[in-house]
């Protein structure tokens, strides 16, 4: 499997590691490429097709996908990882920082 993207945060500095796709040559002319193999394998799972169908119109949060599928976070994460590795899914990061004044709060 292709490794996922890794984010490191050190105070105000954020480093992003984006893995590159490395395609080894097929051993024989009649063998599919690694990318084609991942693509077909990703599409063979019903839950992954449901994820793609659910995300077709707009980006959704991970929790929204979990609730839609009705399966565990771990299994959903695995499905999303496989779809990303096959190049069928992109991830969007939205950061929302909300600060509250907690003085006097009970």
matplotlib code that plots the C-alpha trace (Angstrom):
import matplotlib.pyplot as plt

x = [0.0, 1.0, 1.8, -0.5, 0.4, 2.0, 1.7, 4.0, 3.3, 6.0, 4.5, 3.6, 5.5, 3.7, 5.5, 3.7, 5.1, 3.4, 4.3, 5.0, 3.7, 6.4, 5.3, 7.5, 7.6, 5.4, 7.4, 5.5, 3.7, 0.4, 0.5, -1.4, 0.5, 0.4, -1.8, -4.3, -4.3, -5.0, -7.7, -9.6, -9.1, -10.5, -13.6, -14.3, -15.4, -19.1, -18.3, -15.7, -18.3, -20.7, -18.1, -17.4, -21.2, -21.6, -18.8, -19.7, -21.3, -19.3, -16.5, -17.6, -16.0, -14.6, -17.3, -20.0, -18.6, -18.5, -22.1, -23.3, -21.7, -22.6, -19.3, -16.4, -13.9, -11.0, -12.7, -13.8, -10.2, -8.9, -11.4, -10.5, -6.8, -7.3, -9.3, -6.6, -3.9, -5.7, -6.0, -9.8, -10.1, -8.5, -8.5, -9.3, -8.1, -10.1, -8.8, -11.1, -9.6, -12.3, -11.2, -13.5, -13.0, -13.3, -13.0, -16.0, -17.5, -19.0]
y = [0.0, 3.6, 5.4, 8.2, 11.9, 12.7, 16.0, 17.1, 20.2, 21.9, 25.0, 27.3, 25.2, 22.5, 20.1, 18.0, 14.9, 13.9, 10.4, 10.0, 7.2, 4.8, 2.4, -0.7, -2.3, -5.4, -8.6, -9.8, -7.9, -9.5, -8.4, -5.3, -2.4, -1.8, 1.2, -0.7, -3.5, -1.0, 0.7, -2.5, -3.9, -0.7, -0.8, -4.5, -3.6, -2.6, -0.2, 1.6, 2.1, 3.5, 5.9, 7.2, 7.5, 9.4, 11.8, 12.4, 15.8, 17.5, 17.0, 15.4, 14.9, 11.6, 11.3, 11.9, 9.0, 6.8, 7.6, 7.1, 3.6, 2.5, 0.7, 1.3, 4.2, 1.7, -0.1, 3.2, 4.6, 1.5, 1.9, 5.6, 4.7, 2.2, 4.6, 7.3, 4.8, 4.0, 7.7, 7.6, 10.0, 13.2, 14.5, 18.1, 19.6, 22.3, 23.8, 25.7, 27.2, 28.5, 30.1, 30.6, 32.8, 30.3, 32.9, 32.7, 29.7, 27.0]
z = [0.0, -0.7, 2.6, 3.6, 4.1, 7.4, 9.3, 12.0, 14.2, 16.2, 17.8, 15.0, 12.4, 10.5, 8.2, 5.6, 4.1, 0.9, -0.3, -4.0, -6.2, -7.3, -10.0, -10.3, -13.7, -14.1, -14.3, -17.4, -20.2, -19.3, -15.6, -14.6, -13.1, -9.3, -9.8, -11.8, -9.2, -6.4, -8.4, -9.2, -5.7, -4.1, -6.3, -5.4, -1.9, -1.4, 1.6, -0.5, -3.3, -0.7, 0.5, -3.1, -3.7, -0.4, -1.2, -4.8, -4.3, -1.6, 0.9, 4.2, 7.5, 8.6, 11.3, 8.7, 6.6, 9.7, 10.6, 7.0, 6.8, 10.3, 10.8, 13.1, 12.8, 12.2, 9.4, 7.8, 8.1, 6.3, 3.5, 3.1, 3.1, 0.4, -1.7, -1.3, -2.2, -5.4, -6.3, -6.0, -3.1, -2.0, 1.5, 2.4, 5.7, 7.3, 10.5, 12.8, 15.9, 18.3, 21.5, 24.5, 27.4, 30.3, 33.1, 35.3, 33.5, 35.6]

ax = plt.figure().add_subplot(projection="3d")
ax.plot(x, y, z, "-o")
ax.set_aspect("equal")
plt.show()
